[in-house]
């Protein structure tokens, strides 16, 4: 059964989504995820609880939609009683905290919480820290309710098992992000970890201590392997269900888990399985990957779906937050000169990644780089103005773009990195050069553009792979966490204020520390 609300399960039928869908999903989410005192989100005490909601197949699918909703980041939020329009935490911590992007915006006082992340002066009261923590634990809590209640529903057994597998993928996704942001110890796999919840939380046991990093990795890997064993492949999914987790998505996230733990043997083997599966190919047009017409393309392994609904604040805030203030945006997350200079001058990915001052876009709009601190804007989230929803009286805050979370190019570069660390130089070169070849073929005259890497020196090849990751995946909200796990953050970001031993992890929100009555311990340096 396909549950036809919002964009989670029907990304290509945006125009057909009813305007009442958001009302319906809001009612559902009140049932499965009522607010509470802290991030653990105790069972709601209202008229309808998860105990009497989970009765039918429709209930199970609605709850699953709620779990997918929790990993969508761009929402209108209320924080400490005040309304806030927040862009996604991915762009803040993945890129603005790195050497790839500046915060941007109208001034330093425009979204100062992002500026604090950029300058490594962030404190435990930061709005984006709180949003990241609460949103991801909301995903965990919703997932745990599904895993606890759906097994007892009388429904088609195959559909039930698939819902449970997708739910475990979502929980693994949330735990992974929480761990990399708050609990990892790069290079040692012995960090303080995060609060690990493997079931519903009830009154009396809400304040729980952090589980050590190895225990969290064990849970992530168990969830992903359970998902791999059940989920269909991408080709087995009809287009109306694109955006739901697949076997390849779970495999790719497990590769990422191995890479972040420096487990290069299983990472290489599993990445090779994905590459040779025939399920994915590199889309020939690099720039087209990031247009709405390129969603769920041949190289897409997992995307987080968004859609615009008439007269409602839905969709992806990143389209507008990152667009030029001279056109129809707010100018956040702008590329740095350092990123621009990192590209070869003839690398066609530069033009597909960066909008330059005075550049005329395909819809005829001309971008004024003077509204950007660096003079540049992010082209990977650019869409024609005609694709934006109508102004609903509160301003246009949302666009229709999906977030490309894992692409085949990412897996190829993980495979190259793992193979190089394992001493399998030919395999490392093959995967690295496959990414460069696709980019080279986008040039008007490919001769001499991005020649194949041929070095067999392990250190030189590692540096080449790291550089290729930066260029291929620039502005896709991965850079900061890559630098941290590679052990290079202090060298690259030291001039920005990064302090080794402190800024590899974000602070636990102070509100959560206070509400835990001392059970949660703050990260070092905060």
Secondary structure, DSSP 8 states (H G I E B T S, - for coil): ----STTTS-TT-GGGS-TTHHHHHHHHHHHH----SSTT-----SSS-HHHH--SHHHHHHHHHHHHHHT----EEEETTEEEE---HHHIIIIITTTSEEEESSSTTTTHHHHHHHTT---TT-HHHHHHHHHHHHHHHHHHHHHHHGGGS-S-HHHHHHHHHHHHHHHHHHHHHHIIIII--TTTT----B----S---TT------B-HHHHHHHHHHHHHHHHHH---GGGS-GGGTTS--HHHHHHHHHHHHHHTT-HHHHHHHHHHHHTTSS----S-TGGGGSGGGTT-TTEEEEE-----TTSS-SBTHHHHTS-TTTTS--EEEE-HHHHHHS-TT-HHHHHHEE-TT-B-TTS-B--GGGSSSS-EEGGG---GGGS----SS----B---EEEEEHHHHHHHHHHHHHHTT-HHHHHHHHHHHHHHHHTTSSS-TTSS-------HHHHHHHHHHHHHHHTTTSS-HHHHHHHTT-HHHHHGGGT--TTTTTS----HHHHHHTTT-S---TT-
